[in-house]
Amino acid sequence: MWAIVALVLTIGFGLTFAAFGGALGQSRAISAALEGMARQPESAGQIQTAMIIGLAFIESLVIYVLVIAFLLIGKVPNVDQIMQMAVKG
């Protein structure tokens, strides 16, 4: 029974931390890129390209966590199975 609780908490916290970490990483990357463009406007194109590639990598990590969470959700038993385990003891 505790394994089910641990699995559900892992899914919930994993998605929460991934979303928070991804948003924090993207905001810092964009902030640094805009600061770099403000300091050197002539290299704005190169900075923008590097920023977009970096944002794609950050977003792909969040999507990987989402896929793993969907796989783990498939392992969580439904309510009937949980009730049967509780009755059996």
Backbone as numpy.savetxt, mean C-alpha at the origin, in Angstrom:
# Nx Ny Nz CAx CAy CAz Cx Cy Cz
-8.66 -20.12 16.10 -9.48 -18.93 16.10 -8.61 -17.66 16.10
-7.51 -17.71 16.87 -6.62 -16.56 16.92 -5.93 -16.34 15.59
-5.74 -17.40 14.84 -5.10 -17.26 13.53 -5.98 -16.44 12.60
-7.28 -16.62 12.69 -8.21 -15.86 11.85 -8.16 -14.38 12.23
-8.16 -14.11 13.53 -8.08 -12.72 13.99 -6.77 -12.08 13.52
-5.67 -12.81 13.65 -4.37 -12.29 13.21 -4.36 -12.03 11.71
-4.99 -12.92 10.94 -5.03 -12.74 9.49 -5.82 -11.50 9.10
-6.97 -11.31 9.73 -7.81 -10.15 9.42 -7.10 -8.85 9.83
-6.46 -8.86 11.00 -5.73 -7.66 11.43 -4.55 -7.37 10.51
-3.88 -8.41 10.06 -2.76 -8.22 9.15 -3.21 -7.59 7.84
-4.33 -8.05 7.32 -4.87 -7.48 6.09 -5.22 -6.00 6.30
-5.92 -5.72 7.38 -6.34 -4.33 7.64 -5.18 -3.39 7.86
-4.26 -3.79 8.72 -3.11 -2.92 8.99 -2.18 -2.83 7.79
-2.04 -3.91 7.05 -1.18 -3.89 5.87 -1.68 -2.89 4.83
-2.98 -2.92 4.58 -3.54 -1.97 3.62 -3.44 -0.54 4.13
-3.68 -0.35 5.41 -3.61 1.00 5.98 -2.19 1.56 5.89
-1.21 0.77 6.31 0.17 1.25 6.28 0.67 1.44 4.85
0.24 0.58 3.94 0.67 0.72 2.54 0.10 2.00 1.94
-1.18 2.25 2.20 -1.79 3.47 1.66 -1.15 4.71 2.27
-0.93 4.68 3.58 -0.33 5.83 4.25 1.11 6.04 3.79
1.88 4.96 3.73 3.27 5.07 3.30 3.40 5.50 1.86
2.52 4.98 1.00 2.55 5.38 -0.41 2.21 6.86 -0.58
1.20 7.32 0.14 0.82 8.73 0.05 1.92 9.63 0.59
2.53 9.22 1.69 3.62 10.01 2.27 4.82 10.05 1.33
5.16 8.91 0.75 6.29 8.86 -0.17 6.05 9.68 -1.42
4.84 9.60 -1.96 4.54 10.37 -3.16 4.54 11.86 -2.87
4.01 12.25 -1.74 3.98 13.69 -1.43 5.39 14.23 -1.23
6.26 13.45 -0.60 7.64 13.91 -0.42 8.39 13.96 -1.75
8.12 12.99 -2.62 8.79 12.98 -3.93 8.35 14.17 -4.78
7.07 14.46 -4.77 6.56 15.61 -5.54 7.10 16.91 -4.97
7.14 17.01 -3.64 7.66 18.22 -3.01 9.12 18.45 -3.38
9.91 17.40 -3.33 11.33 17.54 -3.67 11.51 17.87 -5.15
10.69 17.27 -6.01 10.80 17.56 -7.44 10.43 19.01 -7.74
9.37 19.49 -7.11 8.98 20.89 -7.34 10.02 21.86 -6.80
10.63 21.51 -5.68 11.69 22.35 -5.14 12.90 22.37 -6.08
13.23 21.22 -6.64 14.33 21.15 -7.59 14.04 21.93 -8.86
12.79 21.87 -9.33 12.41 22.63 -10.52 12.45 24.13 -10.26
12.10 24.52 -9.03 12.14 25.95 -8.70 13.58 26.46 -8.64
14.49 25.60 -8.20 15.88 26.03 -8.09 16.59 26.02 -9.44
16.24 25.04 -10.28 16.87 24.94 -11.60 15.78 24.73 -12.66
15.17 25.81 -13.12 14.09 25.67 -14.09 14.52 25.06 -15.42
15.79 25.19 -15.77 16.25 24.65 -17.05 16.28 23.11 -17.05
16.31 22.49 -15.89 16.32 21.02 -15.84 14.97 20.46 -15.40
13.91 21.24 -15.58 12.58 20.81 -15.14 12.11 19.56 -15.88
12.43 19.43 -17.13 12.00 18.26 -17.90 12.62 16.97 -17.39
13.92 17.02 -17.08 14.59 15.83 -16.56 14.08 15.48 -15.16
13.86 16.49 -14.34 13.36 16.26 -12.99 11.95 15.67 -13.05
11.13 16.21 -13.96 9.76 15.71 -14.09 9.74 14.25 -14.53
10.59 13.89 -15.45 10.66 12.51 -15.93 11.07 11.57 -14.79
12.09 11.97 -14.04 12.54 11.15 -12.92 11.46 11.04 -11.85
10.72 12.13 -11.63 9.65 12.12 -10.63 8.54 11.17 -11.04
8.15 11.18 -12.29 7.07 10.31 -12.75 7.48 8.84 -12.64
8.72 8.53 -12.98 9.20 7.15 -12.84 9.20 6.74 -11.37
9.67 7.61 -10.51 9.66 7.32 -9.07 8.26 7.13 -8.52
7.34 7.97 -8.96 5.95 7.82 -8.51 5.34 6.51 -8.99
5.71 6.09 -10.17 5.21 4.81 -10.68 5.71 3.65 -9.84
6.98 3.71 -9.42 7.52 2.66 -8.55 6.83 2.65 -7.19
6.60 3.82 -6.61 5.92 3.90 -5.32 4.51 3.34 -5.44
3.80 3.72 -6.49 2.42 3.26 -6.68 2.39 1.76 -6.93
3.39 1.22 -7.62 3.39 -0.23 -7.87 3.55 -1.01 -6.57
4.32 -0.50 -5.63 4.44 -1.17 -4.34 3.10 -1.22 -3.61
2.35 -0.13 -3.66 1.03 -0.10 -3.03 0.09 -1.08 -3.72
0.17 -1.18 -5.03 -0.68 -2.12 -5.75 -0.31 -3.55 -5.41
0.99 -3.84 -5.22 1.40 -5.19 -4.81 0.80 -5.55 -3.45
0.79 -4.61 -2.53 0.19 -4.87 -1.22 -1.31 -5.13 -1.37
-1.97 -4.40 -2.24 -3.39 -4.62 -2.47 -3.66 -6.01 -3.04
-2.83 -6.45 -3.96 -2.98 -7.80 -4.54 -2.76 -8.86 -3.47
-1.75 -8.68 -2.63 -1.49 -9.63 -1.56 -2.65 -9.65 -0.57
-3.22 -8.49 -0.28 -4.37 -8.44 0.62 -5.56 -9.19 0.02
-5.79 -9.04 -1.28 -6.89 -9.79 -1.91 -6.63 -11.30 -1.83
-5.38 -11.71 -1.99 -5.07 -13.13 -1.86 -5.31 -13.62 -0.43
-4.96 -12.81 0.56 -5.18 -13.20 1.94 -6.65 -13.20 2.31
-7.42 -12.28 1.75 -8.86 -12.25 2.02 -9.51 -13.54 1.56
-8.99 -14.13 0.51 -9.51 -15.42 0.05 -9.27 -16.53 1.05
-8.33 -16.35 1.96 -8.03 -17.36 2.98 -8.90 -17.22 4.22
-9.57 -16.08 4.39 -10.40 -15.86 5.57 -11.68 -16.67 5.42
-12.01 -17.49 6.43 -13.24 -18.28 6.34 -14.48 -17.40 6.47
-15.59 -17.91 5.95 -16.83 -17.14 6.06 -17.43 -17.33 7.46
-18.54 -16.67 7.73 -19.13 -16.66 9.07 -19.56 -18.05 9.50
-20.13 -18.84 8.59 -20.57 -20.19 8.95 -19.39 -21.06 9.40
-18.29 -20.96 8.71 -17.12 -21.74 9.09 -16.57 -21.29 10.44
-16.60 -20.01 10.70 -16.12 -19.49 11.98 -17.02 -19.99 13.11
-18.33 -19.97 12.89 -19.27 -20.45 13.92 -19.07 -21.94 14.18
-18.81 -22.72 13.14 -18.57 -24.15 13.34 -17.30 -24.38 14.14
-16.26 -23.59 13.88 -15.02 -23.73 14.66 -15.24 -23.34 16.10
-16.07 -22.32 16.33 -16.34 -21.88 17.70 -17.12 -22.92 18.48
-18.06 -23.59 17.81 -18.86 -24.61 18.48 -18.01 -25.83 18.80
-17.13 -26.22 17.90 -16.27 -27.37 18.11 -15.29 -27.12 19.26
-14.93 -25.86 19.47 -14.03 -25.52 20.57 -12.66 -25.54 20.15
